[in-house]
Amino acid sequence: MRAPYASDPGKSRGRLVREEESSFRSPFQRDRDRIIHASAFRRLKHKTQVFVEHEGDNYRTRLTHSIEVGQVARTVAGALGLNQELTEAVALAHDLGHTPFGHTGEDALHALMAPYGGFDHNAQAIRIVTSLERHYAEFDGLNLTWETLEAIAKHNGPVTGELPWALAECNAAIDLELHTHASAEAQVAALADDIAYNNHDLHDGLRAGLFTDEEITALPIIGDAYAEVDARYPGLDWNRRRHEALRRVFGVMVSDVIDTSRARLTESGAGSVEEIRALGRPVVQFSPELWTDLKQIRDFLFRRMYRAPSVMVIRKQVAVVVEELFDLFLRDPGLLPERWLHDLARAEGDETAVARIISDYIAGMTDRFALHEHERLMKP
């Protein structure tokens, strides 16, 4: 049963370009389906989560991460009486704007784009769904509903101060009320992201040998989970033991956000999604106790995984790939593929516009394509 503060597809504020509604799908279902069929979504399968795509087939990519976020988001939204289709749409779209090589690629591109307004992957996701996906006859982008655009833009909270240029362009066309919190569905998608990566980065770090099962049992939540498995399944082989323990950690995070958020939503007294936006505070959260525990887990992952020496070596190498490709295209924009030349022709004489087109092109690359193009173009 849908809660009164859930987003109602029948009361959507609509799309920038008016369309006839589907007879068998709600507006939010259509948004979700358009995201799944987007080229940018498919390319996530060869984009880094932590490990560069070619380092192994068993590590998470941006695509598998997004699918896991979508699964968690639907579960939490259903338990809270929220709109699951809107929540899933946001969860699946939240990383569309990521560059090749994960945050390393983003950091490199942001530094290169500093003279031209910078680069922000959240704003780039908005740019993709409002402009860069060009498949439909009547509009650029995916022509998503206002609610889905708002949720993608604000799922991490209000956006204040100087806006990233890509987000500012969209907001000028359709006011997303960036100063407020987003719907509860958007807030669920944000925490589902935290749950998913905290869980799967432990899996991937263990698989990569960056730390051991024994080391992570010293961390909160995790130690109790391993102890419970050992008591229930003595002598279990290491692979099943690890999986059983980490799925319990996963369950603790999901249960905590459902219980905490249900209480906060009741306490808020909100009777509509507009009242959720007007509260001035998030309503979907972890408990303070679990949040403290998760900070310890994240600190451990940062030290032992995200900044591990073997990971840092790769980070430096792939940052050079992004830097050299950007410099090359900026010197000779004609090297871009034919489909980009029309945009370049319209930007002729405007260095900022040209740099932003090059940024769009590089940001859309997969890991493997960026490496291939770097090797092809940078050969003597």
N, C-alpha and C positions, 0 to 999 in steps of 0.2 A: 504494500500500500504506500502510495507516494505521500510524503510529508507536506504540510502546507508551505514550508520554506524551500521546497524543491523547485527547480526550474521547470516551467510548464511549456512544452513545445507548442502548444496551442496559443500561447501568449507571447511568442517570440517577437522581438522587435524587427525581424525580417532580415533581408539581404540587401546589399548595396544595389545589385541589379535584380529587379523584381522577376520572379519565376513562378510558373504554375506549380503548385504543391503536388507531391506524389499522393496517389490514392492508397498506397500500401506501406509507405515509410514516413515516419515523422521527420520534421526538419532536422533534428539532431542526428537521427539515423542516417540521413542523406549526407550530412557533414562528415560523420565517421566513415562512411563508405567512400566518399570522395578522397579523404585523407589516405585510406588504405590503397586506393588505386592511383595515387599521385606518384610521379616519377621520383620525387625527392624521398618518399617513403621507401620505395624499392632500393634506392641507393644506400639506405642505412645498413643494409646487410653486409656491405664491405667498408663500413666506417668504424674506426676505433672506439671501443669503450674505455679500456685501459691499455690493453695490449694491441699493438699494430696488427691489422687484419691478417697478415701473412705469417704471424708468429705461431699460430696453431688453430686448428678447426674447432676445438672444444671451448675456447674462451668466448665470453659474451661479446657481441657486436652491438652497435647502436640499435639495430633492428630487433635482436632478441631482447635487449634491455627494454625497448619500448613495448614489446609484446608483454613482457613480465609486468611492467608498470600498468599496462591496460588491464591485466588480469586482477592485480591487487585493487586497482581503482574501482572496477566493477563490483568486486566483493564488498569493499567498504561502502560504496554508494548504495548498494542494495540493502545492506544492514542498517543504514541511516535513513532509508526512505527517500533517497535522492534520485535524480534522473540518471540512470546508468549509461544511456547512450551518449549524453553530453559529456559525462565524466570520462568515458572511454575515448571519445573523440579528442579531448584535450590531452589525455595521457598518451595517445598514439602520436599526436602532433608535437609534443613538447620539445623534442630534440630534432625536428626537421631542419633547423638552421645550423646544425653543427657542421664544422669543417671536417676535412680529412684529418686524421691523427688526433682526434679528441680535443681536449683543452690545450694541448701543445700547439695544434694548428690554429686554434682560436687566438691564443696569446700572440703567436707570430703574426697572424693577419691583423689583429687589433693594433699592434705596434706599427706595421707597415701602413695601415690606413689612418694613423693618427693625424696626418695633415689633411685628411679628407673626411673627417667625422668619425673615425674609428669603426670598430666592428663589434657586434654583440649578437650572440647566437639566438637569444630569445627574440630580438627584433628581426633577425634574419628569418626566423620561422614565420613571422607575420608577413615579411616581404615575399616569401615563397607562396603562401596561401592567398595573397592578394594580388600578386603580380607575376612571379616568375614561372609558375605552372601555366603553360599556354597550350591548352588542349581543346577548350570549349569554344564554340562558334560565337557566343554572345558576350563573352567577358574574358579578361585575363584572370589568373588565379583560380581559386575554387569557389568563389562567391559564397563563402560560408556565412552562417547566421551571425548576427551581432553577438549573441551569447557565446558562441564558440570563439570568435575573434577576441572578445573581452577576456575569456578564460585563458586563452593562450598568452595574451599580453600580460595578464595580471595574476597568473597562478601562483607566483612567488610573493604576491602582495602588491600594494599600490606602487605605481611608478611615478616618482616625483622628481623635481629638479630638471636639469637639462635632459631632454629625451634623446635616445639614440636616433639618428636621422631616419633609419628605416621605419621605426615605430612612429616618429613624428609625421612622416608622409601618410601613413595609414590613418592616423588619428585626425589629420586634417580633413580626410575624406569622410570618415565615420567616427564620431566622438565616442570613444570607449570609456569615458569617465575614469581616466587613469588614476585619479586622486583617491578613489574608493577601493575597498577590498572587493574581490570578485565573488561570484556565487560560491556556495558551499561545494558544488561539484568541482570547480576549479581548485579549491583548497584541498579537496580529497586527492586530486591528481598530483598536486605538489608533494603531499606526504607519501603517496604511493611510490613516487620517484625515490624518496629517501629510503623507504622500506626495501624496494627492489635492489638498489645499488649496495646498500649495507649488507644485504644477504648474499647477492651473487659475487660481490668483490671478495668476500671471505672465501667462497668456493674457488674463485679463479686464483686468488693469491696462494691458497693451499696447493692447487694443481700445479702452479708455476714453481713451487718450492721456495717461495719468498718467506714463509714462516711455517710452523708445524702445528698440528692439532694440540700438542701439549702447551705450546706458547699461548694460543688463544684461549685455552681453558682458564687462564689467569684473568680474563676479561669478564666484566659483569654480564649476566644473562647467559653467556656462552658456557661458562663453567658449570652452571646448574643444568644446562641442557645436556652436556656430555655425561654428567653424573647420573641423570635420569635414565639415559640410554644404557649406560653401563649396568645400572641396577636392574633394568628390565630385560636386557639382552646380553648377559655376560658372555664374553668370548666372541662377540660379533666381529666379523672381519672389518678392517680399517675403512674400507670404502662405504659400506653400509652404515657403520658407526658414525662416520662423518656426516653422511646424508641425513640420518635420523636426527642427529644433534642439531644441525643447521636448519632443518625444517621446523624444529621446535623453536629456535630463535626467531624464525620467520613468523611463526604463529603468535609468539609473544608480542611482536611489534604490531601485527594486524589487530589482535584482540585489544591491545592497549589503546590504539587510536580510535577504534570503534567505541569502546566504553567511555573514554575521555570525551570524545566529540559528542556522543549522544547526551552526556550530562551537560556539556556546554551549550548545546543547541536547546535543550529544555530550559536551562537557566536563562538563556537569552530572551526567551519569550517571543522570538521572531515568528511572525505568521505569514511571511512571504519572502521571496528571494530579494525583493527591494529592501526589506528590513534587514536582511543579512548583510547587504552591501553597506547599509547605513550605520551598522554597529560600531564601526571604527576599530574593530579588532578581529582577528581570525577566530573562527569557532571550531575549526577542525585542527586538532593538535594532539601531540603525545602528552602523556602525563609528565609533570616536572621530574618525577623520579626516573622514568624511562628516558627522558631527554638527557638527563645527566649521564646515564649509562651509555647512551648512544654516542655522546661526545667522546667518551673514553675509547669506544670502538673506532670511531672516525679518526681520532688522533693516532691510534695504532696503525690503521690502514694508511694514513698519510705518511707516517714515518717508514713503515715496512713495505709498502706496496707502491703508492703513487710517487714516492721519492726514493725508491730502491735504486742502488747503483746501476743495475742492469736495465731498469726502466729509463733512468736518466740518460744513459748512453743513446738509447733509441730516440728519446725526446730531442736530443741535440741534433741527431741526424735528420729527423723528419722536419724540424724547424728550418733547417737549411733548404730543404726541398721547397717548402712554401715560400721562403724568402727569395730564392733564386727564380722560381716561376713568376712570382709577382714582378720582380725587377725586369725580367725578360719581356713580359707582356706589356709592361708600362713603357718600355723603350720601343717596342714594336707591337702595338695592339692588333695589327693585321694578322698576327699569328693565331688569333682566336678562331675557333671553328666558324663556318659560314653562317650558322643560325644566329650568331652573336654580332655579325657585322652590321646588320640593320640598326641595332641599338647604338653601335659605335658611330654610325653615320649621323644619327640624330644628336650625338654628344660631341661632335667634332668641334674642337676649339675649347671645350670645357674640360679641363684636366681632372676636376673632382668627379664629374660624371663618368669620364673614362675609367678612372681608378675604381669607382663603385661597380662598374660593369665587370672589370677584371676581378674584383673581390667576389662578386656574385658567381662568376665562373669557377674560381678556385674553391670557394666555399662549397660548391656543389659537387666537387670531385670526390670520388671514393679514395681510400688509401691506395689501392692497387693502381688506379688510373693516374693518380698524382705521381706515384713512383715511376710508372711507365712513361708518362709525358716528360717528366724530369730527365729520365735517361735518354729519351728520344731527342729532346730539344737541346739538351746541354752537352751532347757529344761534340768533341772538337770538329 
